[in-house]
Amino acid sequence: MTTESPRWFTSSYSNNGGNCVEVATNLAHVHGVVPVRDSKRPTGPALSIAPHAFSAFVCGVKDGALGNA
C-alpha cells in the first residue's frame, strides 16, 4: 500500500483572485480518485471525484459545453 500524498495545484488559467479550486491528479492512478478542494480552505474538506468523471468535466470545459459564468 502506498502513502502517497496529494500534490495540489491550481490551473495556470487561474487569475489568482482567490476563487480557485485545487486538484491533486497524482492520486488518480494510485487511489482511483481526483481530490478537489477550495484553495481558500486548504485544511477543509475535499471532494473525491472518479478519474473518468474529472476527465469528462475537463473535456466539457475545454469544449465550451458548460457555458460561460
Secondary structure, DSSP 8 states (H G I E B T S, - for coil): --------B--TT--SSS--EEE-TTHHHHHS-EEEEETT-TTS-EEEE-HHHHHHHHHHHHHTTT---
